């Protein structure tokens, strides 16, 4: 077998020396030749070995190499009718053209987001539908005549419209909830004492020589205050001095009514006046106590014509037994705003406390409404006649009476 010179058109293909024939691993079928035709001598064509393509690419072999291989086959002379067979081992031993390897690029896996897309699409559809409905309804209301509905339909809808208008009315402002719209009024020294120095007895409070008592004044005024507040829609409790209901009493406001002594003084000063105080031993609702006290002070004086006498306030007022735990009794709830009011002196303010209790009651109601209903506070427009400063205490027969011994000031 003669050596085949390398083809000029393929300079980069190395020369191949045929080796001994080895049976191919797979069956090789040679094309049938026509024996009748004369056979021309030919030389063994140079086999073309193409470099293996990378596994991660689908590119076809270059067209230039295919064309060059076809030209070499046509130009090569035919020497033999047999085609040399190159063994697999020899083919593997032959040098291969090195080709730069391409970096493998991993394709990102597609994430299944069909659930999220479905939810977003559904929400968008709902929003668009709602917006369209609002726009259509608005346009319909703008361009619809009031006479669009028949008379019968309008009559049927009349109760609904009336109910809607009633619901739309703004209710009256109240500083406390409806269930807390409760007021406690104590008529000082009323009832039988259940504890204290007068336990088991009736304590009339301050007593004048003619029998005019503090308890009679406080009960009469308390009843008028209760009636007036109940007429305004409040739930009012008329309480006794040592009422069992005082323990943990819960309400919007609490007031205890008292009157000062029947003493007179020969010092040339007018001792007429009223006093009001709030608890000093608790701080739970201290701001509410002070506001209630301020309302009473600002309204009781103008209604009665009495002057406020802060210098006469004693510990018996600021530490009133119903304000705190006393002798086994818890007193009112620590969240209930409370005050104690001295209506005046039985001696110097007797005419007011005995004959004009309506003004006294009105002054108390005004002070409570100032705290409970500031916007609806009642006012007195009529002029109030002040009590004469030199009016001496008188008896029921109209005769002056001497100074009497009374209980100490609260």
C-alpha positions as CSV (number, residue, x, y, z in Angstrom):
1,X,0.0,0.0,0.0
2,X,1.5,3.3,-1.1
3,X,1.6,6.4,1.0
4,X,-0.9,9.0,0.2
5,X,0.5,12.6,0.2
6,X,-1.4,15.1,2.3
7,X,-4.0,17.1,0.6
8,X,-3.1,20.7,0.0
9,X,-6.6,21.9,0.9
10,X,-6.4,20.5,4.4
11,X,-3.2,21.7,5.9
12,X,-4.2,21.2,9.4
13,X,-5.2,17.5,9.0
14,X,-2.2,15.2,10.0
15,X,-1.0,12.4,7.8
16,X,-2.4,9.0,8.6
17,X,-0.4,5.8,7.9
18,X,-2.7,2.9,7.5
19,X,-2.2,0.0,9.7
20,X,-3.2,-3.6,9.4
21,X,-6.8,-4.2,8.8
22,X,-8.8,-5.1,11.8
23,X,-12.4,-6.2,11.6
24,X,-14.6,-3.3,12.5
25,X,-16.7,-3.5,15.7
26,X,-19.8,-2.8,13.7
27,X,-20.8,-4.2,10.3
28,X,-19.7,-2.1,7.4
29,X,-21.6,-2.5,4.2
30,X,-19.6,-1.6,1.1
31,X,-21.5,-0.3,-1.9
32,X,-22.0,-2.7,-4.7
33,X,-19.9,-2.2,-7.8
34,X,-20.7,-2.8,-11.3
35,X,-18.2,-5.7,-12.4
36,X,-19.1,-5.3,-16.0
37,X,-17.7,-1.8,-16.2
38,X,-14.0,-1.4,-16.4
39,X,-12.4,-0.6,-13.2
40,X,-10.0,2.3,-13.1
41,X,-7.0,2.2,-10.8
42,X,-7.4,4.5,-7.8
43,X,-5.6,5.5,-4.7
44,X,-6.8,5.1,-1.2
45,X,-8.6,8.4,-0.2
46,X,-7.4,10.1,3.0
47,X,-10.0,9.6,5.7
48,X,-11.4,12.7,7.3
49,X,-11.6,12.7,11.0
50,X,-13.7,15.4,12.4
51,X,-13.1,16.6,15.9
52,X,-15.9,15.5,18.3
53,X,-18.5,18.1,19.0
54,X,-19.2,19.1,22.6
55,X,-22.1,17.3,24.2
56,X,-23.7,20.6,25.4
57,X,-24.1,22.1,21.9
58,X,-26.3,21.4,19.0
59,X,-24.3,23.1,16.3
60,X,-23.7,21.4,13.0
61,X,-20.1,20.9,11.7
62,X,-18.7,23.8,9.7
63,X,-19.8,24.0,6.1
64,X,-16.2,24.8,5.0
65,X,-14.8,21.5,6.3
66,X,-17.6,19.6,4.6
67,X,-16.9,21.3,1.2
68,X,-13.1,20.7,1.6
69,X,-13.6,17.0,2.3
70,X,-15.8,16.7,-0.8
71,X,-13.2,18.4,-3.0
72,X,-10.5,16.1,-1.8
73,X,-12.5,13.0,-2.5
74,X,-13.1,14.2,-6.1
75,X,-9.5,15.2,-6.8
76,X,-7.9,12.0,-5.3
77,X,-7.1,9.2,-8.0
78,X,-8.7,5.9,-7.6
79,X,-6.1,3.1,-7.0
80,X,-8.1,0.3,-5.4
81,X,-11.7,-0.8,-5.1
82,X,-11.3,-1.4,-1.4
83,X,-11.8,1.3,1.1
84,X,-9.3,1.2,4.0
85,X,-10.8,0.6,7.4
86,X,-9.3,2.4,10.3
87,X,-9.8,0.6,13.6
88,X,-11.4,2.3,16.5
89,X,-8.2,2.0,18.5
90,X,-6.2,3.7,15.8
91,X,-8.7,6.5,15.5
92,X,-8.6,7.1,19.2
93,X,-4.7,7.2,19.0
94,X,-4.8,9.8,16.4
95,X,-4.4,13.4,17.6
96,X,-7.5,15.5,17.9
97,X,-7.8,19.1,17.3
98,X,-8.3,20.9,20.5
99,X,-11.2,23.3,20.7
100,X,-11.7,25.8,23.4
101,X,-14.3,24.5,25.7
102,X,-17.3,26.8,26.4
103,X,-18.2,27.5,30.0
104,X,-21.3,25.6,30.9
105,X,-24.2,27.9,31.7
106,X,-26.9,26.6,33.8
107,X,-30.3,27.7,32.8
108,X,-32.4,29.0,35.7
109,X,-35.2,26.7,36.7
110,X,-38.6,28.2,36.2
111,X,-40.6,28.7,39.4
112,X,-44.2,27.8,39.5
113,X,-46.0,31.0,40.4
114,X,-49.4,30.1,39.1
115,X,-51.1,30.5,42.5
116,X,-49.7,34.0,43.1
117,X,-50.6,35.1,39.6
118,X,-54.1,33.7,40.1
119,X,-54.6,35.6,43.4
120,X,-53.3,38.9,42.0
121,X,-55.5,38.5,38.9
122,X,-58.6,37.9,41.1
123,X,-57.9,40.9,43.3
124,X,-57.3,43.1,40.3
125,X,-60.6,41.9,38.8
126,X,-62.5,42.7,42.0
127,X,-61.0,46.2,42.3
128,X,-61.8,47.0,38.7
129,X,-65.3,45.6,39.1
130,X,-65.9,47.7,42.3
131,X,-64.5,50.8,40.7
132,X,-66.7,50.4,37.7
133,X,-69.8,49.8,39.9
134,X,-69.1,53.0,41.9
135,X,-68.7,55.0,38.7
136,X,-71.8,53.7,37.2
137,X,-73.8,54.2,40.4
138,X,-72.6,57.8,40.7
139,X,-73.5,58.6,37.1
140,X,-76.9,57.0,37.6
141,X,-77.6,59.1,40.7
142,X,-76.5,62.3,39.0
143,X,-78.7,61.9,35.9
144,X,-81.7,60.2,37.6
145,X,-84.7,62.4,38.2
146,X,-86.4,62.3,41.6
147,X,-89.6,61.4,39.8
148,X,-88.0,58.2,38.4
149,X,-89.6,56.1,41.0
150,X,-93.4,55.7,41.1
151,X,-95.6,57.2,43.8
152,X,-96.2,53.8,45.3
153,X,-92.5,53.0,45.6
154,X,-91.8,56.4,47.1
155,X,-94.5,55.8,49.8
156,X,-92.9,52.4,50.6
157,X,-89.5,54.0,50.9
158,X,-90.6,56.9,53.1
159,X,-90.2,55.0,56.4
160,X,-86.7,54.0,55.4
161,X,-85.7,57.6,54.6
162,X,-87.2,58.8,57.9
163,X,-85.3,56.2,59.8
164,X,-82.0,57.2,58.1
165,X,-82.6,60.8,58.9
166,X,-83.3,60.0,62.6
167,X,-80.1,57.9,62.8
168,X,-78.1,60.7,61.3
169,X,-79.1,63.1,64.1
170,X,-76.1,63.8,66.4
171,X,-77.0,62.8,70.0
172,X,-76.5,65.2,72.9
173,X,-72.9,65.2,74.2
174,X,-72.6,63.6,77.6
175,X,-69.3,63.5,79.6
176,X,-70.1,60.0,80.8
177,X,-71.6,56.9,79.1
178,X,-75.3,56.2,79.4
179,X,-74.8,53.3,81.9
180,X,-72.7,55.6,84.0
181,X,-75.3,58.5,84.1
182,X,-75.8,58.2,87.8
183,X,-75.5,60.7,90.7
184,X,-75.5,60.1,94.4
185,X,-76.8,62.8,96.8
186,X,-76.3,62.5,100.5
187,X,-78.7,64.4,102.8
188,X,-76.2,65.1,105.7
189,X,-77.0,63.7,109.1
190,X,-80.1,61.9,107.9
191,X,-81.0,58.4,109.1
192,X,-79.6,56.3,112.0
193,X,-75.8,56.2,112.4
194,X,-74.4,52.7,111.9
195,X,-70.9,53.6,113.1
196,X,-69.1,56.6,114.6
197,X,-69.7,58.5,117.9
198,X,-73.5,58.5,117.3
199,X,-73.8,54.9,116.4
200,X,-77.4,53.6,116.8
201,X,-78.8,57.1,117.3
202,X,-80.2,59.8,115.1
203,X,-77.7,62.6,114.5
204,X,-79.5,65.8,113.6
205,X,-76.2,67.7,113.0
206,X,-76.0,71.3,114.0
207,X,-79.1,72.4,116.1
208,X,-80.3,75.9,116.9
209,X,-81.9,76.8,120.2
210,X,-85.3,76.9,118.7
211,X,-84.9,73.4,117.2
212,X,-83.9,74.4,113.7
213,X,-81.6,71.5,112.6
214,X,-79.0,70.9,110.0
215,X,-80.7,67.6,109.0
216,X,-84.0,69.3,108.2
217,X,-82.2,71.7,105.8
218,X,-80.1,69.0,104.0
219,X,-83.0,66.6,103.5
220,X,-85.2,69.4,102.1
221,X,-82.5,70.6,99.7
222,X,-81.5,67.1,98.7
223,X,-85.0,66.1,97.7
224,X,-85.3,69.2,95.5
225,X,-81.9,68.4,93.8
226,X,-82.9,64.8,93.2
227,X,-86.2,65.8,91.6
228,X,-84.5,68.4,89.4
229,X,-81.8,66.0,88.2
230,X,-84.3,63.2,87.6
231,X,-86.3,65.6,85.4
232,X,-83.2,66.0,83.3
233,X,-82.9,62.2,82.7
234,X,-80.3,61.3,85.4
235,X,-80.5,58.3,87.6
236,X,-80.2,59.8,91.1
237,X,-79.9,58.1,94.5
238,X,-81.0,59.9,97.6
239,X,-78.6,58.5,100.3
240,X,-78.5,58.8,104.1
241,X,-75.4,59.8,106.1
242,X,-74.5,56.2,106.8
243,X,-76.3,54.5,104.0
244,X,-75.1,50.9,103.3
245,X,-75.1,51.7,99.6
246,X,-72.2,54.1,100.1
247,X,-69.7,51.2,100.1
248,X,-68.1,51.1,96.6
249,X,-70.8,53.5,95.3
250,X,-70.2,54.0,91.6
251,X,-71.5,57.0,89.8
252,X,-70.8,59.9,87.5
253,X,-70.8,62.3,90.5
254,X,-71.2,62.2,94.3
255,X,-72.1,65.1,96.6
256,X,-72.8,65.2,100.3
257,X,-74.8,68.2,101.6
258,X,-74.3,69.8,105.0
259,X,-74.9,73.1,106.8
260,X,-72.6,74.9,109.2
261,X,-73.3,75.7,112.8
262,X,-75.8,78.1,114.4
263,X,-73.2,80.1,116.2
264,X,-72.9,83.8,116.2
265,X,-69.8,86.0,116.7
266,X,-69.5,89.4,118.2
267,X,-66.3,90.3,116.3
268,X,-67.9,92.6,113.8
269,X,-67.3,90.4,110.8
270,X,-69.8,88.8,108.5
271,X,-69.4,85.0,108.8
272,X,-71.9,84.2,106.0
273,X,-70.7,82.0,103.2
274,X,-70.4,78.5,101.8
275,X,-67.6,75.9,101.6
276,X,-66.8,73.1,99.2
277,X,-64.0,70.5,99.3
278,X,-63.0,67.3,97.6
279,X,-61.1,64.2,98.9
280,X,-57.4,64.8,99.6
281,X,-56.3,61.3,100.5
282,X,-56.9,59.8,97.0
283,X,-55.4,60.5,93.6
284,X,-57.2,58.1,91.3
285,X,-59.5,60.7,89.9
286,X,-58.0,63.8,91.4
287,X,-58.4,65.9,88.3
288,X,-62.1,65.0,88.2
289,X,-62.6,65.8,91.8
290,X,-61.1,69.2,91.3
291,X,-63.2,70.0,88.2
292,X,-66.4,69.0,90.1
293,X,-65.3,71.2,93.0
294,X,-64.5,74.1,90.7
295,X,-67.9,73.8,88.9
296,X,-69.8,73.9,92.2
297,X,-67.8,76.9,93.6
298,X,-68.4,78.9,90.4
299,X,-72.2,78.2,90.2
300,X,-73.4,77.9,93.8
301,X,-72.3,81.4,94.8
302,X,-74.0,83.3,92.0
303,X,-77.2,81.4,92.5
304,X,-77.4,81.9,96.2
305,X,-75.6,85.2,96.6
306,X,-73.2,83.7,99.2
307,X,-69.5,84.2,99.3
308,X,-67.0,81.4,99.1
309,X,-65.1,81.0,102.4
310,X,-62.1,78.8,101.7
311,X,-60.4,79.7,105.1
312,X,-63.1,77.7,107.0
313,X,-62.5,74.3,105.3
314,X,-61.5,71.7,107.9
315,X,-60.2,68.1,107.9
316,X,-63.8,66.9,108.6
317,X,-64.6,68.0,105.0
318,X,-61.4,66.9,103.1
319,X,-61.4,63.6,105.1
320,X,-65.1,63.0,105.1
321,X,-65.9,59.4,106.2
322,X,-67.6,58.5,102.9
323,X,-64.5,59.4,100.9
324,X,-62.3,56.6,102.2
325,X,-62.2,53.4,104.3
326,X,-63.6,54.2,107.7
327,X,-64.3,51.9,110.6
328,X,-64.7,48.8,108.4
329,X,-66.6,50.6,105.6
330,X,-64.8,51.0,102.3
331,X,-66.6,54.3,101.3
332,X,-67.5,55.2,97.7
333,X,-65.6,53.8,94.8
334,X,-62.2,55.4,94.2
335,X,-63.2,56.2,90.6
336,X,-66.3,58.3,91.6
337,X,-65.8,62.0,91.5
338,X,-67.0,63.4,94.9
339,X,-67.3,66.7,96.8
340,X,-68.8,67.8,100.1
341,X,-70.7,71.1,100.3
342,X,-71.5,73.3,103.3
343,X,-74.6,75.1,102.2
344,X,-74.1,78.1,104.6
345,X,-74.4,78.9,108.3
346,X,-77.6,78.1,110.1
347,X,-77.2,81.4,112.0
348,X,-76.1,84.0,109.4
349,X,-77.7,82.3,106.3
350,X,-80.9,81.1,108.0
351,X,-83.3,82.9,105.7
352,X,-81.8,81.3,102.7
353,X,-81.6,77.9,104.1
354,X,-85.0,77.9,105.6
355,X,-87.2,79.9,103.2
356,X,-85.4,79.9,99.9
357,X,-84.2,76.4,99.5
358,X,-85.2,76.5,95.8
359,X,-82.3,78.8,95.1
360,X,-80.0,76.6,97.1
361,X,-81.1,73.5,95.1
362,X,-80.8,75.4,91.9
363,X,-77.2,76.4,92.7
364,X,-76.3,72.8,93.4
365,X,-77.9,71.6,90.2
366,X,-76.1,74.2,88.2
367,X,-72.8,73.1,89.7
368,X,-73.5,69.4,88.9
369,X,-74.6,70.2,85.3
370,X,-71.4,72.2,84.8
371,X,-69.6,69.0,85.4
372,X,-72.0,66.5,83.9
373,X,-73.3,68.5,80.9
374,X,-71.3,71.5,80.2
375,X,-73.1,72.3,76.9
376,X,-76.5,72.1,78.6
377,X,-75.7,73.9,81.8
378,X,-78.7,75.6,83.3
379,X,-78.3,79.2,84.2
380,X,-80.3,81.6,86.4
381,X,-81.2,84.8,84.6
382,X,-83.1,86.5,87.3
383,X,-81.3,88.7,89.7
384,X,-80.5,87.1,93.0
385,X,-81.1,89.1,96.1
386,X,-78.2,88.8,98.5
387,X,-78.8,87.8,102.1
388,X,-78.4,90.8,104.4
389,X,-75.1,90.7,106.2
390,X,-76.6,91.9,109.5
391,X,-79.6,89.5,109.6
392,X,-79.6,88.0,113.1
393,X,-80.9,84.4,113.6
394,X,-84.6,84.4,114.4
395,X,-87.0,81.8,115.8
396,X,-90.2,80.6,114.2
397,X,-92.1,83.2,116.3
398,X,-90.0,86.0,114.9
399,X,-88.1,86.8,118.1
400,X,-84.3,86.9,118.2
401,X,-82.7,83.9,120.0
402,X,-79.4,83.6,121.8
403,X,-76.4,81.8,120.5
404,X,-76.7,78.0,120.9
405,X,-74.2,75.3,121.3
406,X,-73.8,73.2,118.1
407,X,-71.6,70.5,116.7
408,X,-68.2,71.5,115.5
409,X,-67.6,72.8,112.0
410,X,-66.9,70.1,109.4
